[in-house]
Amino acid sequence: MMPSTDKDSSDKYIGEAKAKEKALNRAGLTASQVTFTKAKLDREDGRWVYEIKFYSGSKKYECEIDALNGTVIDWEM
């Protein structure tokens, strides 16, 4: 679901590809080392975030990336 608060709001988001890149950087991994299981834009606690889930080997990663500035808000491994 895309935000509908104003007509230009989606242009301000970093995008799914950049959110995945931020998550990979945090994990210290490359795209070829992981399998993504979820990457979606969602509203959490009043702000738009990208929910990113992936795994590498036996490790599972879950994170939320701020959709406006790319800050990692929540991180679980």
TIRO-2110 file (N, C-alpha, C; in Angstrom, 1 decimal):
// TIRO-2110
0.8, -1.2, 0.0, N, 1, A
0.0, 0.0, 0.0, CA, 1, A
0.9, 1.2, 0.0, C, 1, A
0.6, 2.1, -0.9, N, 2, A
1.4, 3.4, -1.0, CA, 2, A
0.7, 4.4, -0.2, C, 2, A
1.5, 5.3, 0.4, N, 3, A
0.9, 6.4, 1.2, CA, 3, A
0.1, 7.3, 0.3, C, 3, A
-0.9, 7.9, 0.9, N, 4, A
-1.7, 8.8, 0.1, CA, 4, A
-1.9, 10.2, 0.8, C, 4, A
-0.9, 10.5, 1.7, N, 5, A
-1.0, 11.8, 2.4, CA, 5, A
-0.8, 13.0, 1.5, C, 5, A
0.1, 12.9, 0.6, N, 6, A
0.2, 14.0, -0.4, CA, 6, A
0.7, 13.4, -1.7, C, 6, A
0.4, 14.1, -2.8, N, 7, A
0.7, 13.6, -4.1, CA, 7, A
2.1, 13.3, -4.4, C, 7, A
3.1, 14.0, -3.8, N, 8, A
4.5, 13.9, -4.1, CA, 8, A
5.2, 13.1, -3.0, C, 8, A
4.5, 12.6, -2.0, N, 9, A
5.2, 11.9, -0.9, CA, 9, A
6.0, 10.7, -1.3, C, 9, A
5.5, 9.9, -2.3, N, 10, A
6.3, 8.7, -2.7, CA, 10, A
7.6, 9.1, -3.4, C, 10, A
7.7, 10.2, -3.9, N, 11, A
8.9, 10.7, -4.6, CA, 11, A
10.0, 10.9, -3.6, C, 11, A
9.7, 11.1, -2.3, N, 12, A
10.6, 11.4, -1.3, CA, 12, A
11.2, 10.2, -0.6, C, 12, A
10.7, 9.0, -0.9, N, 13, A
11.2, 7.8, -0.3, CA, 13, A
12.4, 7.3, -0.9, C, 13, A
13.2, 6.6, -0.2, N, 14, A
14.5, 6.1, -0.7, CA, 14, A
14.4, 5.0, -1.7, C, 14, A
13.3, 4.2, -1.7, N, 15, A
13.0, 3.2, -2.6, CA, 15, A
13.4, 1.8, -2.0, C, 15, A
12.8, 0.8, -2.5, N, 16, A
13.0, -0.6, -2.0, CA, 16, A
14.5, -1.0, -2.2, C, 16, A
15.0, -0.7, -3.4, N, 17, A
16.4, -1.2, -3.7, CA, 17, A
17.4, -0.5, -2.7, C, 17, A
17.2, 0.8, -2.4, N, 18, A
18.1, 1.4, -1.5, CA, 18, A
17.9, 0.9, 0.0, C, 18, A
16.7, 0.6, 0.3, N, 19, A
16.4, 0.0, 1.6, CA, 19, A
17.1, -1.3, 1.8, C, 19, A
17.1, -2.1, 0.8, N, 20, A
17.8, -3.4, 0.8, CA, 20, A
19.3, -3.2, 0.9, C, 20, A
19.8, -2.2, 0.2, N, 21, A
21.2, -1.9, 0.3, CA, 21, A
21.6, -1.5, 1.7, C, 21, A
20.8, -0.7, 2.3, N, 22, A
21.1, -0.3, 3.7, CA, 22, A
21.1, -1.5, 4.7, C, 22, A
20.1, -2.4, 4.5, N, 23, A
20.1, -3.6, 5.3, CA, 23, A
21.3, -4.5, 5.1, C, 23, A
21.7, -4.7, 3.9, N, 24, A
22.9, -5.5, 3.6, CA, 24, A
24.1, -4.8, 4.2, C, 24, A
24.3, -3.5, 4.1, N, 25, A
25.4, -2.8, 4.7, CA, 25, A
25.5, -3.1, 6.2, C, 25, A
24.3, -3.0, 6.8, N, 26, A
24.2, -3.2, 8.3, CA, 26, A
24.7, -4.6, 8.6, C, 26, A
24.3, -5.6, 7.8, N, 27, A
24.7, -7.0, 8.0, CA, 27, A
26.1, -7.3, 7.6, C, 27, A
26.7, -6.4, 6.8, N, 28, A
28.0, -6.7, 6.3, CA, 28, A
28.0, -7.8, 5.2, C, 28, A
26.9, -7.9, 4.4, N, 29, A
26.8, -8.9, 3.4, CA, 29, A
26.5, -8.3, 2.1, C, 29, A
26.6, -9.1, 1.0, N, 30, A
26.3, -8.6, -0.3, CA, 30, A
25.0, -9.3, -0.8, C, 30, A
24.4, -8.8, -1.8, N, 31, A
23.1, -9.4, -2.4, CA, 31, A
23.3, -10.8, -2.8, C, 31, A
24.5, -11.2, -3.2, N, 32, A
24.7, -12.6, -3.7, CA, 32, A
24.8, -13.5, -2.5, C, 32, A
25.0, -13.0, -1.3, N, 33, A
25.1, -13.9, -0.1, CA, 33, A
23.8, -14.1, 0.6, C, 33, A
22.7, -13.5, 0.2, N, 34, A
21.5, -13.5, 0.9, CA, 34, A
20.3, -13.9, 0.0, C, 34, A
19.2, -14.3, 0.7, N, 35, A
17.9, -14.5, 0.0, CA, 35, A
16.9, -13.6, 0.7, C, 35, A
16.3, -12.7, 0.0, N, 36, A
15.3, -11.8, 0.6, CA, 36, A
14.0, -12.6, 0.6, C, 36, A
13.3, -12.4, 1.7, N, 37, A
12.0, -13.1, 1.9, CA, 37, A
10.9, -12.0, 2.0, C, 37, A
11.3, -10.8, 2.3, N, 38, A
10.3, -9.7, 2.4, CA, 38, A
10.9, -8.4, 2.2, C, 38, A
10.3, -7.5, 1.4, N, 39, A
10.7, -6.1, 1.3, CA, 39, A
9.5, -5.3, 0.9, C, 39, A
8.9, -4.6, 1.9, N, 40, A
7.7, -3.9, 1.5, CA, 40, A
7.6, -2.6, 2.3, C, 40, A
6.9, -1.6, 1.7, N, 41, A
6.7, -0.4, 2.4, CA, 41, A
5.5, -0.5, 3.3, C, 41, A
5.6, 0.0, 4.5, N, 42, A
4.5, -0.2, 5.5, CA, 42, A
4.6, 1.0, 6.4, C, 42, A
3.4, 1.2, 7.1, N, 43, A
3.4, 2.3, 8.1, CA, 43, A
3.5, 1.7, 9.5, C, 43, A
4.5, 2.1, 10.2, N, 44, A
4.8, 1.6, 11.6, CA, 44, A
4.9, 2.8, 12.5, C, 44, A
4.2, 2.8, 13.6, N, 45, A
4.3, 3.9, 14.6, CA, 45, A
4.3, 5.3, 14.0, C, 45, A
3.4, 5.5, 13.1, N, 46, A
3.2, 6.8, 12.5, CA, 46, A
4.2, 7.2, 11.4, C, 46, A
5.1, 6.4, 11.0, N, 47, A
6.0, 6.7, 9.9, CA, 47, A
6.1, 5.6, 8.9, C, 47, A
6.5, 5.9, 7.7, N, 48, A
6.6, 5.0, 6.6, CA, 48, A
8.0, 4.3, 6.7, C, 48, A
8.0, 3.0, 6.7, N, 49, A
9.3, 2.2, 6.8, CA, 49, A
9.2, 1.1, 5.7, C, 49, A
10.4, 0.7, 5.4, N, 50, A
10.6, -0.5, 4.6, CA, 50, A
10.8, -1.7, 5.6, C, 50, A
10.0, -2.7, 5.5, N, 51, A
10.2, -3.9, 6.3, CA, 51, A
11.1, -4.9, 5.4, C, 51, A
12.2, -5.2, 5.8, N, 52, A
13.1, -6.0, 5.1, CA, 52, A
13.4, -7.3, 5.9, C, 52, A
13.3, -8.5, 5.2, N, 53, A
13.6, -9.7, 5.9, CA, 53, A
14.5, -10.5, 4.9, C, 53, A
15.5, -11.1, 5.4, N, 54, A
16.4, -12.0, 4.5, CA, 54, A
17.1, -13.0, 5.4, C, 54, A
17.7, -13.9, 4.7, N, 55, A
18.6, -14.9, 5.4, CA, 55, A
19.9, -15.1, 4.6, C, 55, A
20.9, -15.5, 5.4, N, 56, A
22.1, -15.9, 4.8, CA, 56, A
22.6, -17.1, 5.6, C, 56, A
22.7, -18.3, 4.9, N, 57, A
23.0, -19.5, 5.6, CA, 57, A
21.9, -19.8, 6.6, C, 57, A
22.3, -20.0, 7.9, N, 58, A
21.3, -20.3, 8.9, CA, 58, A
20.9, -19.1, 9.7, C, 58, A
21.4, -17.9, 9.3, N, 59, A
21.1, -16.7, 10.0, CA, 59, A
19.9, -15.9, 9.3, C, 59, A
19.0, -15.5, 10.2, N, 60, A
17.8, -14.8, 9.7, CA, 60, A
17.9, -13.3, 10.1, C, 60, A
17.7, -12.4, 9.2, N, 61, A
17.7, -11.0, 9.6, CA, 61, A
16.4, -10.3, 9.3, C, 61, A
16.0, -9.4, 10.2, N, 62, A
14.8, -8.6, 10.0, CA, 62, A
15.1, -7.2, 10.4, C, 62, A
14.7, -6.2, 9.6, N, 63, A
14.9, -4.8, 10.0, CA, 63, A
13.8, -3.9, 9.4, C, 63, A
13.8, -2.7, 10.0, N, 64, A
12.9, -1.7, 9.5, CA, 64, A
13.8, -0.5, 9.1, C, 64, A
13.6, 0.0, 7.9, N, 65, A
14.4, 1.1, 7.4, CA, 65, A
13.5, 2.3, 7.2, C, 65, A
13.8, 3.5, 7.7, N, 66, A
13.0, 4.7, 7.6, CA, 66, A
12.9, 5.0, 6.1, C, 66, A
11.7, 5.1, 5.5, N, 67, A
11.5, 5.3, 4.1, CA, 67, A
11.9, 6.6, 3.6, C, 67, A
12.1, 7.6, 4.5, N, 68, A
12.5, 9.0, 4.1, CA, 68, A
14.0, 9.2, 4.1, C, 68, A
14.7, 8.7, 5.1, N, 69, A
16.1, 9.0, 5.2, CA, 69, A
17.0, 7.8, 5.2, C, 69, A
16.5, 6.6, 5.2, N, 70, A
17.3, 5.4, 5.1, CA, 70, A
17.9, 4.9, 6.5, C, 70, A
17.5, 5.5, 7.6, N, 71, A
18.0, 5.1, 8.9, CA, 71, A
17.5, 3.8, 9.3, C, 71, A
18.3, 2.9, 9.8, N, 72, A
17.9, 1.6, 10.3, CA, 72, A
17.2, 1.9, 11.7, C, 72, A
15.9, 1.6, 11.7, N, 73, A
15.1, 1.9, 12.9, CA, 73, A
15.1, 0.7, 13.9, C, 73, A
15.0, -0.5, 13.3, N, 74, A
14.9, -1.7, 14.1, CA, 74, A
15.8, -2.8, 13.4, C, 74, A
16.5, -3.6, 14.2, N, 75, A
17.4, -4.6, 13.7, CA, 75, A
17.3, -5.9, 14.5, C, 75, A
17.1, -7.0, 13.9, N, 76, A
17.1, -8.3, 14.6, CA, 76, A
17.9, -9.3, 13.8, C, 76, A
18.7, -10.1, 14.4, N, 77, A
19.4, -11.1, 13.7, CA, 77, A
19.2, -12.4, 14.5, C, 77, A
END
